[in-house]
Amino acid sequence: TGGHTTEILRLLSCLSESYSPRHYVLADSDKMSEAKIRSFEQKRAEKFSKSQFSLDRIPRSREVRQSWISSVVTTLYSILYSLPLTYKRKPDLILCNGPGTCVPVCLSAFLLGLLRIKRTIIVYVESICRVETLSLSGKILYYFSDYFIVQWPDLKKKYPRSVYLGRIV
């Protein structure tokens, strides 16, 4: 909701005009992020006249303090909900940074690639607050992402497939 959105918008602020249109995927219960995204995009439109974006919502895959067993069911539901969206958008690139909402979207895109419908590059950036261990999303997407970026050298040592770029947000 708050921190992940702030981090991803910082990353997006560095991207050129060629990364357009941008499609944001939010949890259906996330009320705060939409306002942040709209404000960010309004400022971006002043700089890049052809800037385009859309917002899509999916069911939240896991609520805070939700039990592990029930979160499997809600995540499967979220993946099923994400499949038609991912198929419709057919993204070239997914840039994500850790909220649980990114897992169903990335797994849907990965599945479309396996089915040879659309190959999507998945770039996962672990949150700056993850210093010693990966988040649950990171532990899952470590195996499915094309590029897995960490912001602390200790994480690079523990996860050799990762890319350490220093602090990027």
C-alpha positions in Angstrom: 0.0 0.0 0.0 2.3 2.8 1.1 5.9 1.8 1.1 5.9 -0.5 -1.9 4.1 2.1 -4.0 6.5 4.8 -3.0 9.5 2.6 -3.9 8.1 1.6 -7.3 7.2 5.2 -8.2 10.8 6.2 -7.4 12.0 3.5 -9.8 9.6 4.6 -12.5 10.6 8.2 -12.2 14.0 7.2 -13.7 12.5 5.5 -16.7 12.4 7.2 -20.1 9.4 8.2 -22.1 9.7 4.9 -24.1 8.3 3.0 -21.2 4.7 3.7 -22.1 2.0 2.8 -21.7 2.4 1.7 -18.1 -0.2 -0.6 -16.5 -0.4 -0.6 -12.8 -2.0 -3.5 -10.9 -3.4 -2.9 -7.5 -5.1 -5.0 -4.9 -8.8 -4.3 -4.9 -8.6 -3.3 -1.2 -5.7 -0.8 -1.7 -7.2 2.7 -1.5 -4.0 4.7 -0.9 -1.9 3.7 -3.9 -4.3 4.9 -6.6 -4.0 8.5 -5.4 -0.2 8.3 -5.3 -0.1 6.8 -8.8 -2.4 9.4 -10.3 -0.4 12.2 -8.8 2.8 10.7 -10.1 1.3 10.2 -13.6 0.0 13.8 -13.6 3.4 15.1 -13.0 4.9 12.8 -15.6 2.4 13.9 -18.2 3.7 17.5 -17.7 7.2 16.3 -18.7 6.2 13.7 -21.3 3.2 14.7 -23.4 2.5 11.2 -24.7 2.6 9.5 -21.3 -0.1 6.8 -21.0 -1.1 4.6 -18.1 -3.9 2.4 -16.8 -5.0 1.0 -13.5 -6.3 -2.5 -13.0 -7.4 -4.1 -9.8 -7.2 -7.8 -8.7 -8.2 -9.5 -5.5 -5.6 -9.3 -2.8 -3.7 -12.5 -2.6 -2.9 -12.3 1.1 -4.1 -9.9 3.8 -1.9 -8.9 6.7 -2.0 -11.7 9.4 -4.0 -14.0 7.1 -3.3 -17.7 7.9 -0.9 -19.5 5.5 -3.5 -22.2 4.6 -6.2 -19.7 3.6 -3.7 -17.5 1.8 -3.0 -20.4 -0.6 -6.7 -20.4 -1.6 -6.9 -16.6 -2.0 -3.6 -16.5 -3.9 -4.9 -19.2 -6.3 -8.1 -17.1 -6.8 -6.0 -14.0 -7.5 -3.9 -15.9 -10.0 -7.1 -17.1 -11.8 -8.3 -13.5 -11.8 -4.9 -12.2 -13.1 -4.7 -14.6 -16.1 -7.3 -12.8 -18.3 -5.8 -9.4 -17.3 -2.2 -10.5 -18.2 -3.5 -12.1 -21.4 -5.3 -8.9 -22.3 -2.4 -6.6 -21.5 0.4 -8.9 -22.8 3.1 -6.9 -21.1 6.7 -6.9 -22.5 8.0 -6.2 -19.0 6.8 -6.5 -15.5 8.6 -4.4 -12.9 7.6 -5.2 -9.4 9.0 -4.7 -5.9 7.4 -7.0 -3.4 3.7 -6.5 -2.5 1.8 -9.8 -2.5 -0.2 -8.5 -5.5 2.8 -8.9 -7.8 3.0 -12.7 -7.2 -0.2 -13.6 -9.1 0.5 -11.2 -11.9 4.1 -12.6 -12.4 3.0 -16.2 -12.2 0.2 -15.5 -14.8 2.8 -13.9 -17.1 5.2 -16.8 -16.5 2.4 -19.2 -17.4 1.6 -17.3 -20.6 5.3 -17.6 -21.5 5.3 -21.4 -20.9 2.3 -21.7 -23.2 4.1 -19.6 -25.8 1.4 -17.0 -25.9 3.6 -14.1 -24.8 7.1 -14.0 -23.3 7.3 -11.3 -20.6 10.5 -10.2 -18.9 10.0 -10.1 -15.1 12.2 -7.8 -13.1 11.8 -8.1 -9.3 13.4 -5.5 -7.1 13.5 -6.5 -3.4 12.4 -3.8 -1.1 15.1 -1.6 0.5 13.9 -2.7 4.0 14.9 -6.3 3.3 18.4 -6.4 4.6 19.0 -9.9 5.7 16.2 -12.1 4.4 13.9 -12.0 1.4 10.2 -11.1 1.6 7.7 -13.9 1.0 7.1 -12.5 -2.5 10.9 -12.4 -3.1 11.2 -16.0 -1.9 8.6 -17.1 -4.5 9.6 -14.8 -7.4 13.4 -15.6 -7.0 12.7 -18.7 -9.1 10.4 -17.1 -11.7 12.0 -13.7 -12.4 14.4 -12.9 -15.2 16.2 -10.4 -13.1 16.1 -10.4 -9.3 17.6 -7.2 -7.8 18.6 -6.8 -4.2 19.8 -3.6 -2.5 22.1 -5.1 0.2 25.3 -7.0 -0.4 24.4 -9.7 2.3 21.4 -10.7 0.2 23.6 -11.1 -2.9 25.8 -13.5 -0.9 22.8 -15.6 0.2 21.0 -15.5 -3.2 23.6 -16.0 -6.0 21.1 -15.5 -8.8 20.4 -12.0 -7.6 21.9 -8.8 -8.9 23.3 -6.3 -6.4 23.1 -2.7 -7.7 23.4 -0.9 -4.4 20.5 1.1 -3.1 18.4 2.1 -6.0 15.3 3.6 -4.3 
